[in-house]
Amino acid sequence: MLTSFFPAHGLCHYATDDNIVIIDSNGPFNLEFFKEMHADLIQYVTENVDYRNFAILLIMRGNTLALPDGLAYHEVHVAKGTAKAIAVNLTHSDYASTTAKQMKRVYDKAGLKNATFEDIKEAKNWLNSHLE
């Protein structure tokens, strides 16, 4: 049986600011990227924040477009997650408008409070308003 493997496209770096997980990512994003990202994120959250009371600041850079199979995978895993909210920053995105629509659709379907911000400080203030 022939099996194909595609390497993950896109990179993520993680940081925290109190109970806000900051994901700084460079695209493009394929299914393999989302699989790696969710595995890494679960481990990062478990080790660094209160998994019952955290929010995410997602900074997306470069080619931020995601493939449909990756978005579907992402939606399923976001719906299973415990994040209170996600703020998306697309200031450095080559495709901000399209990416904003893609991410909003995923997060709305998954039931996660979400908003897009150009200012990181405003994004963090909004995220903190959703934490206990």
Secondary structure, DSSP 8 states (H G I E B T S, - for coil): ---------SEEEEEEETTEEEEEEES-B-HHHHHHHHHHHHHHHHHHS-TTS-EEEEEEEES--B-HHHHHHHHHHHHH---SEEEEEEEEETTHHHHHHHHHHHHHHHT-EEEEES-HHHHHHHHHTT--
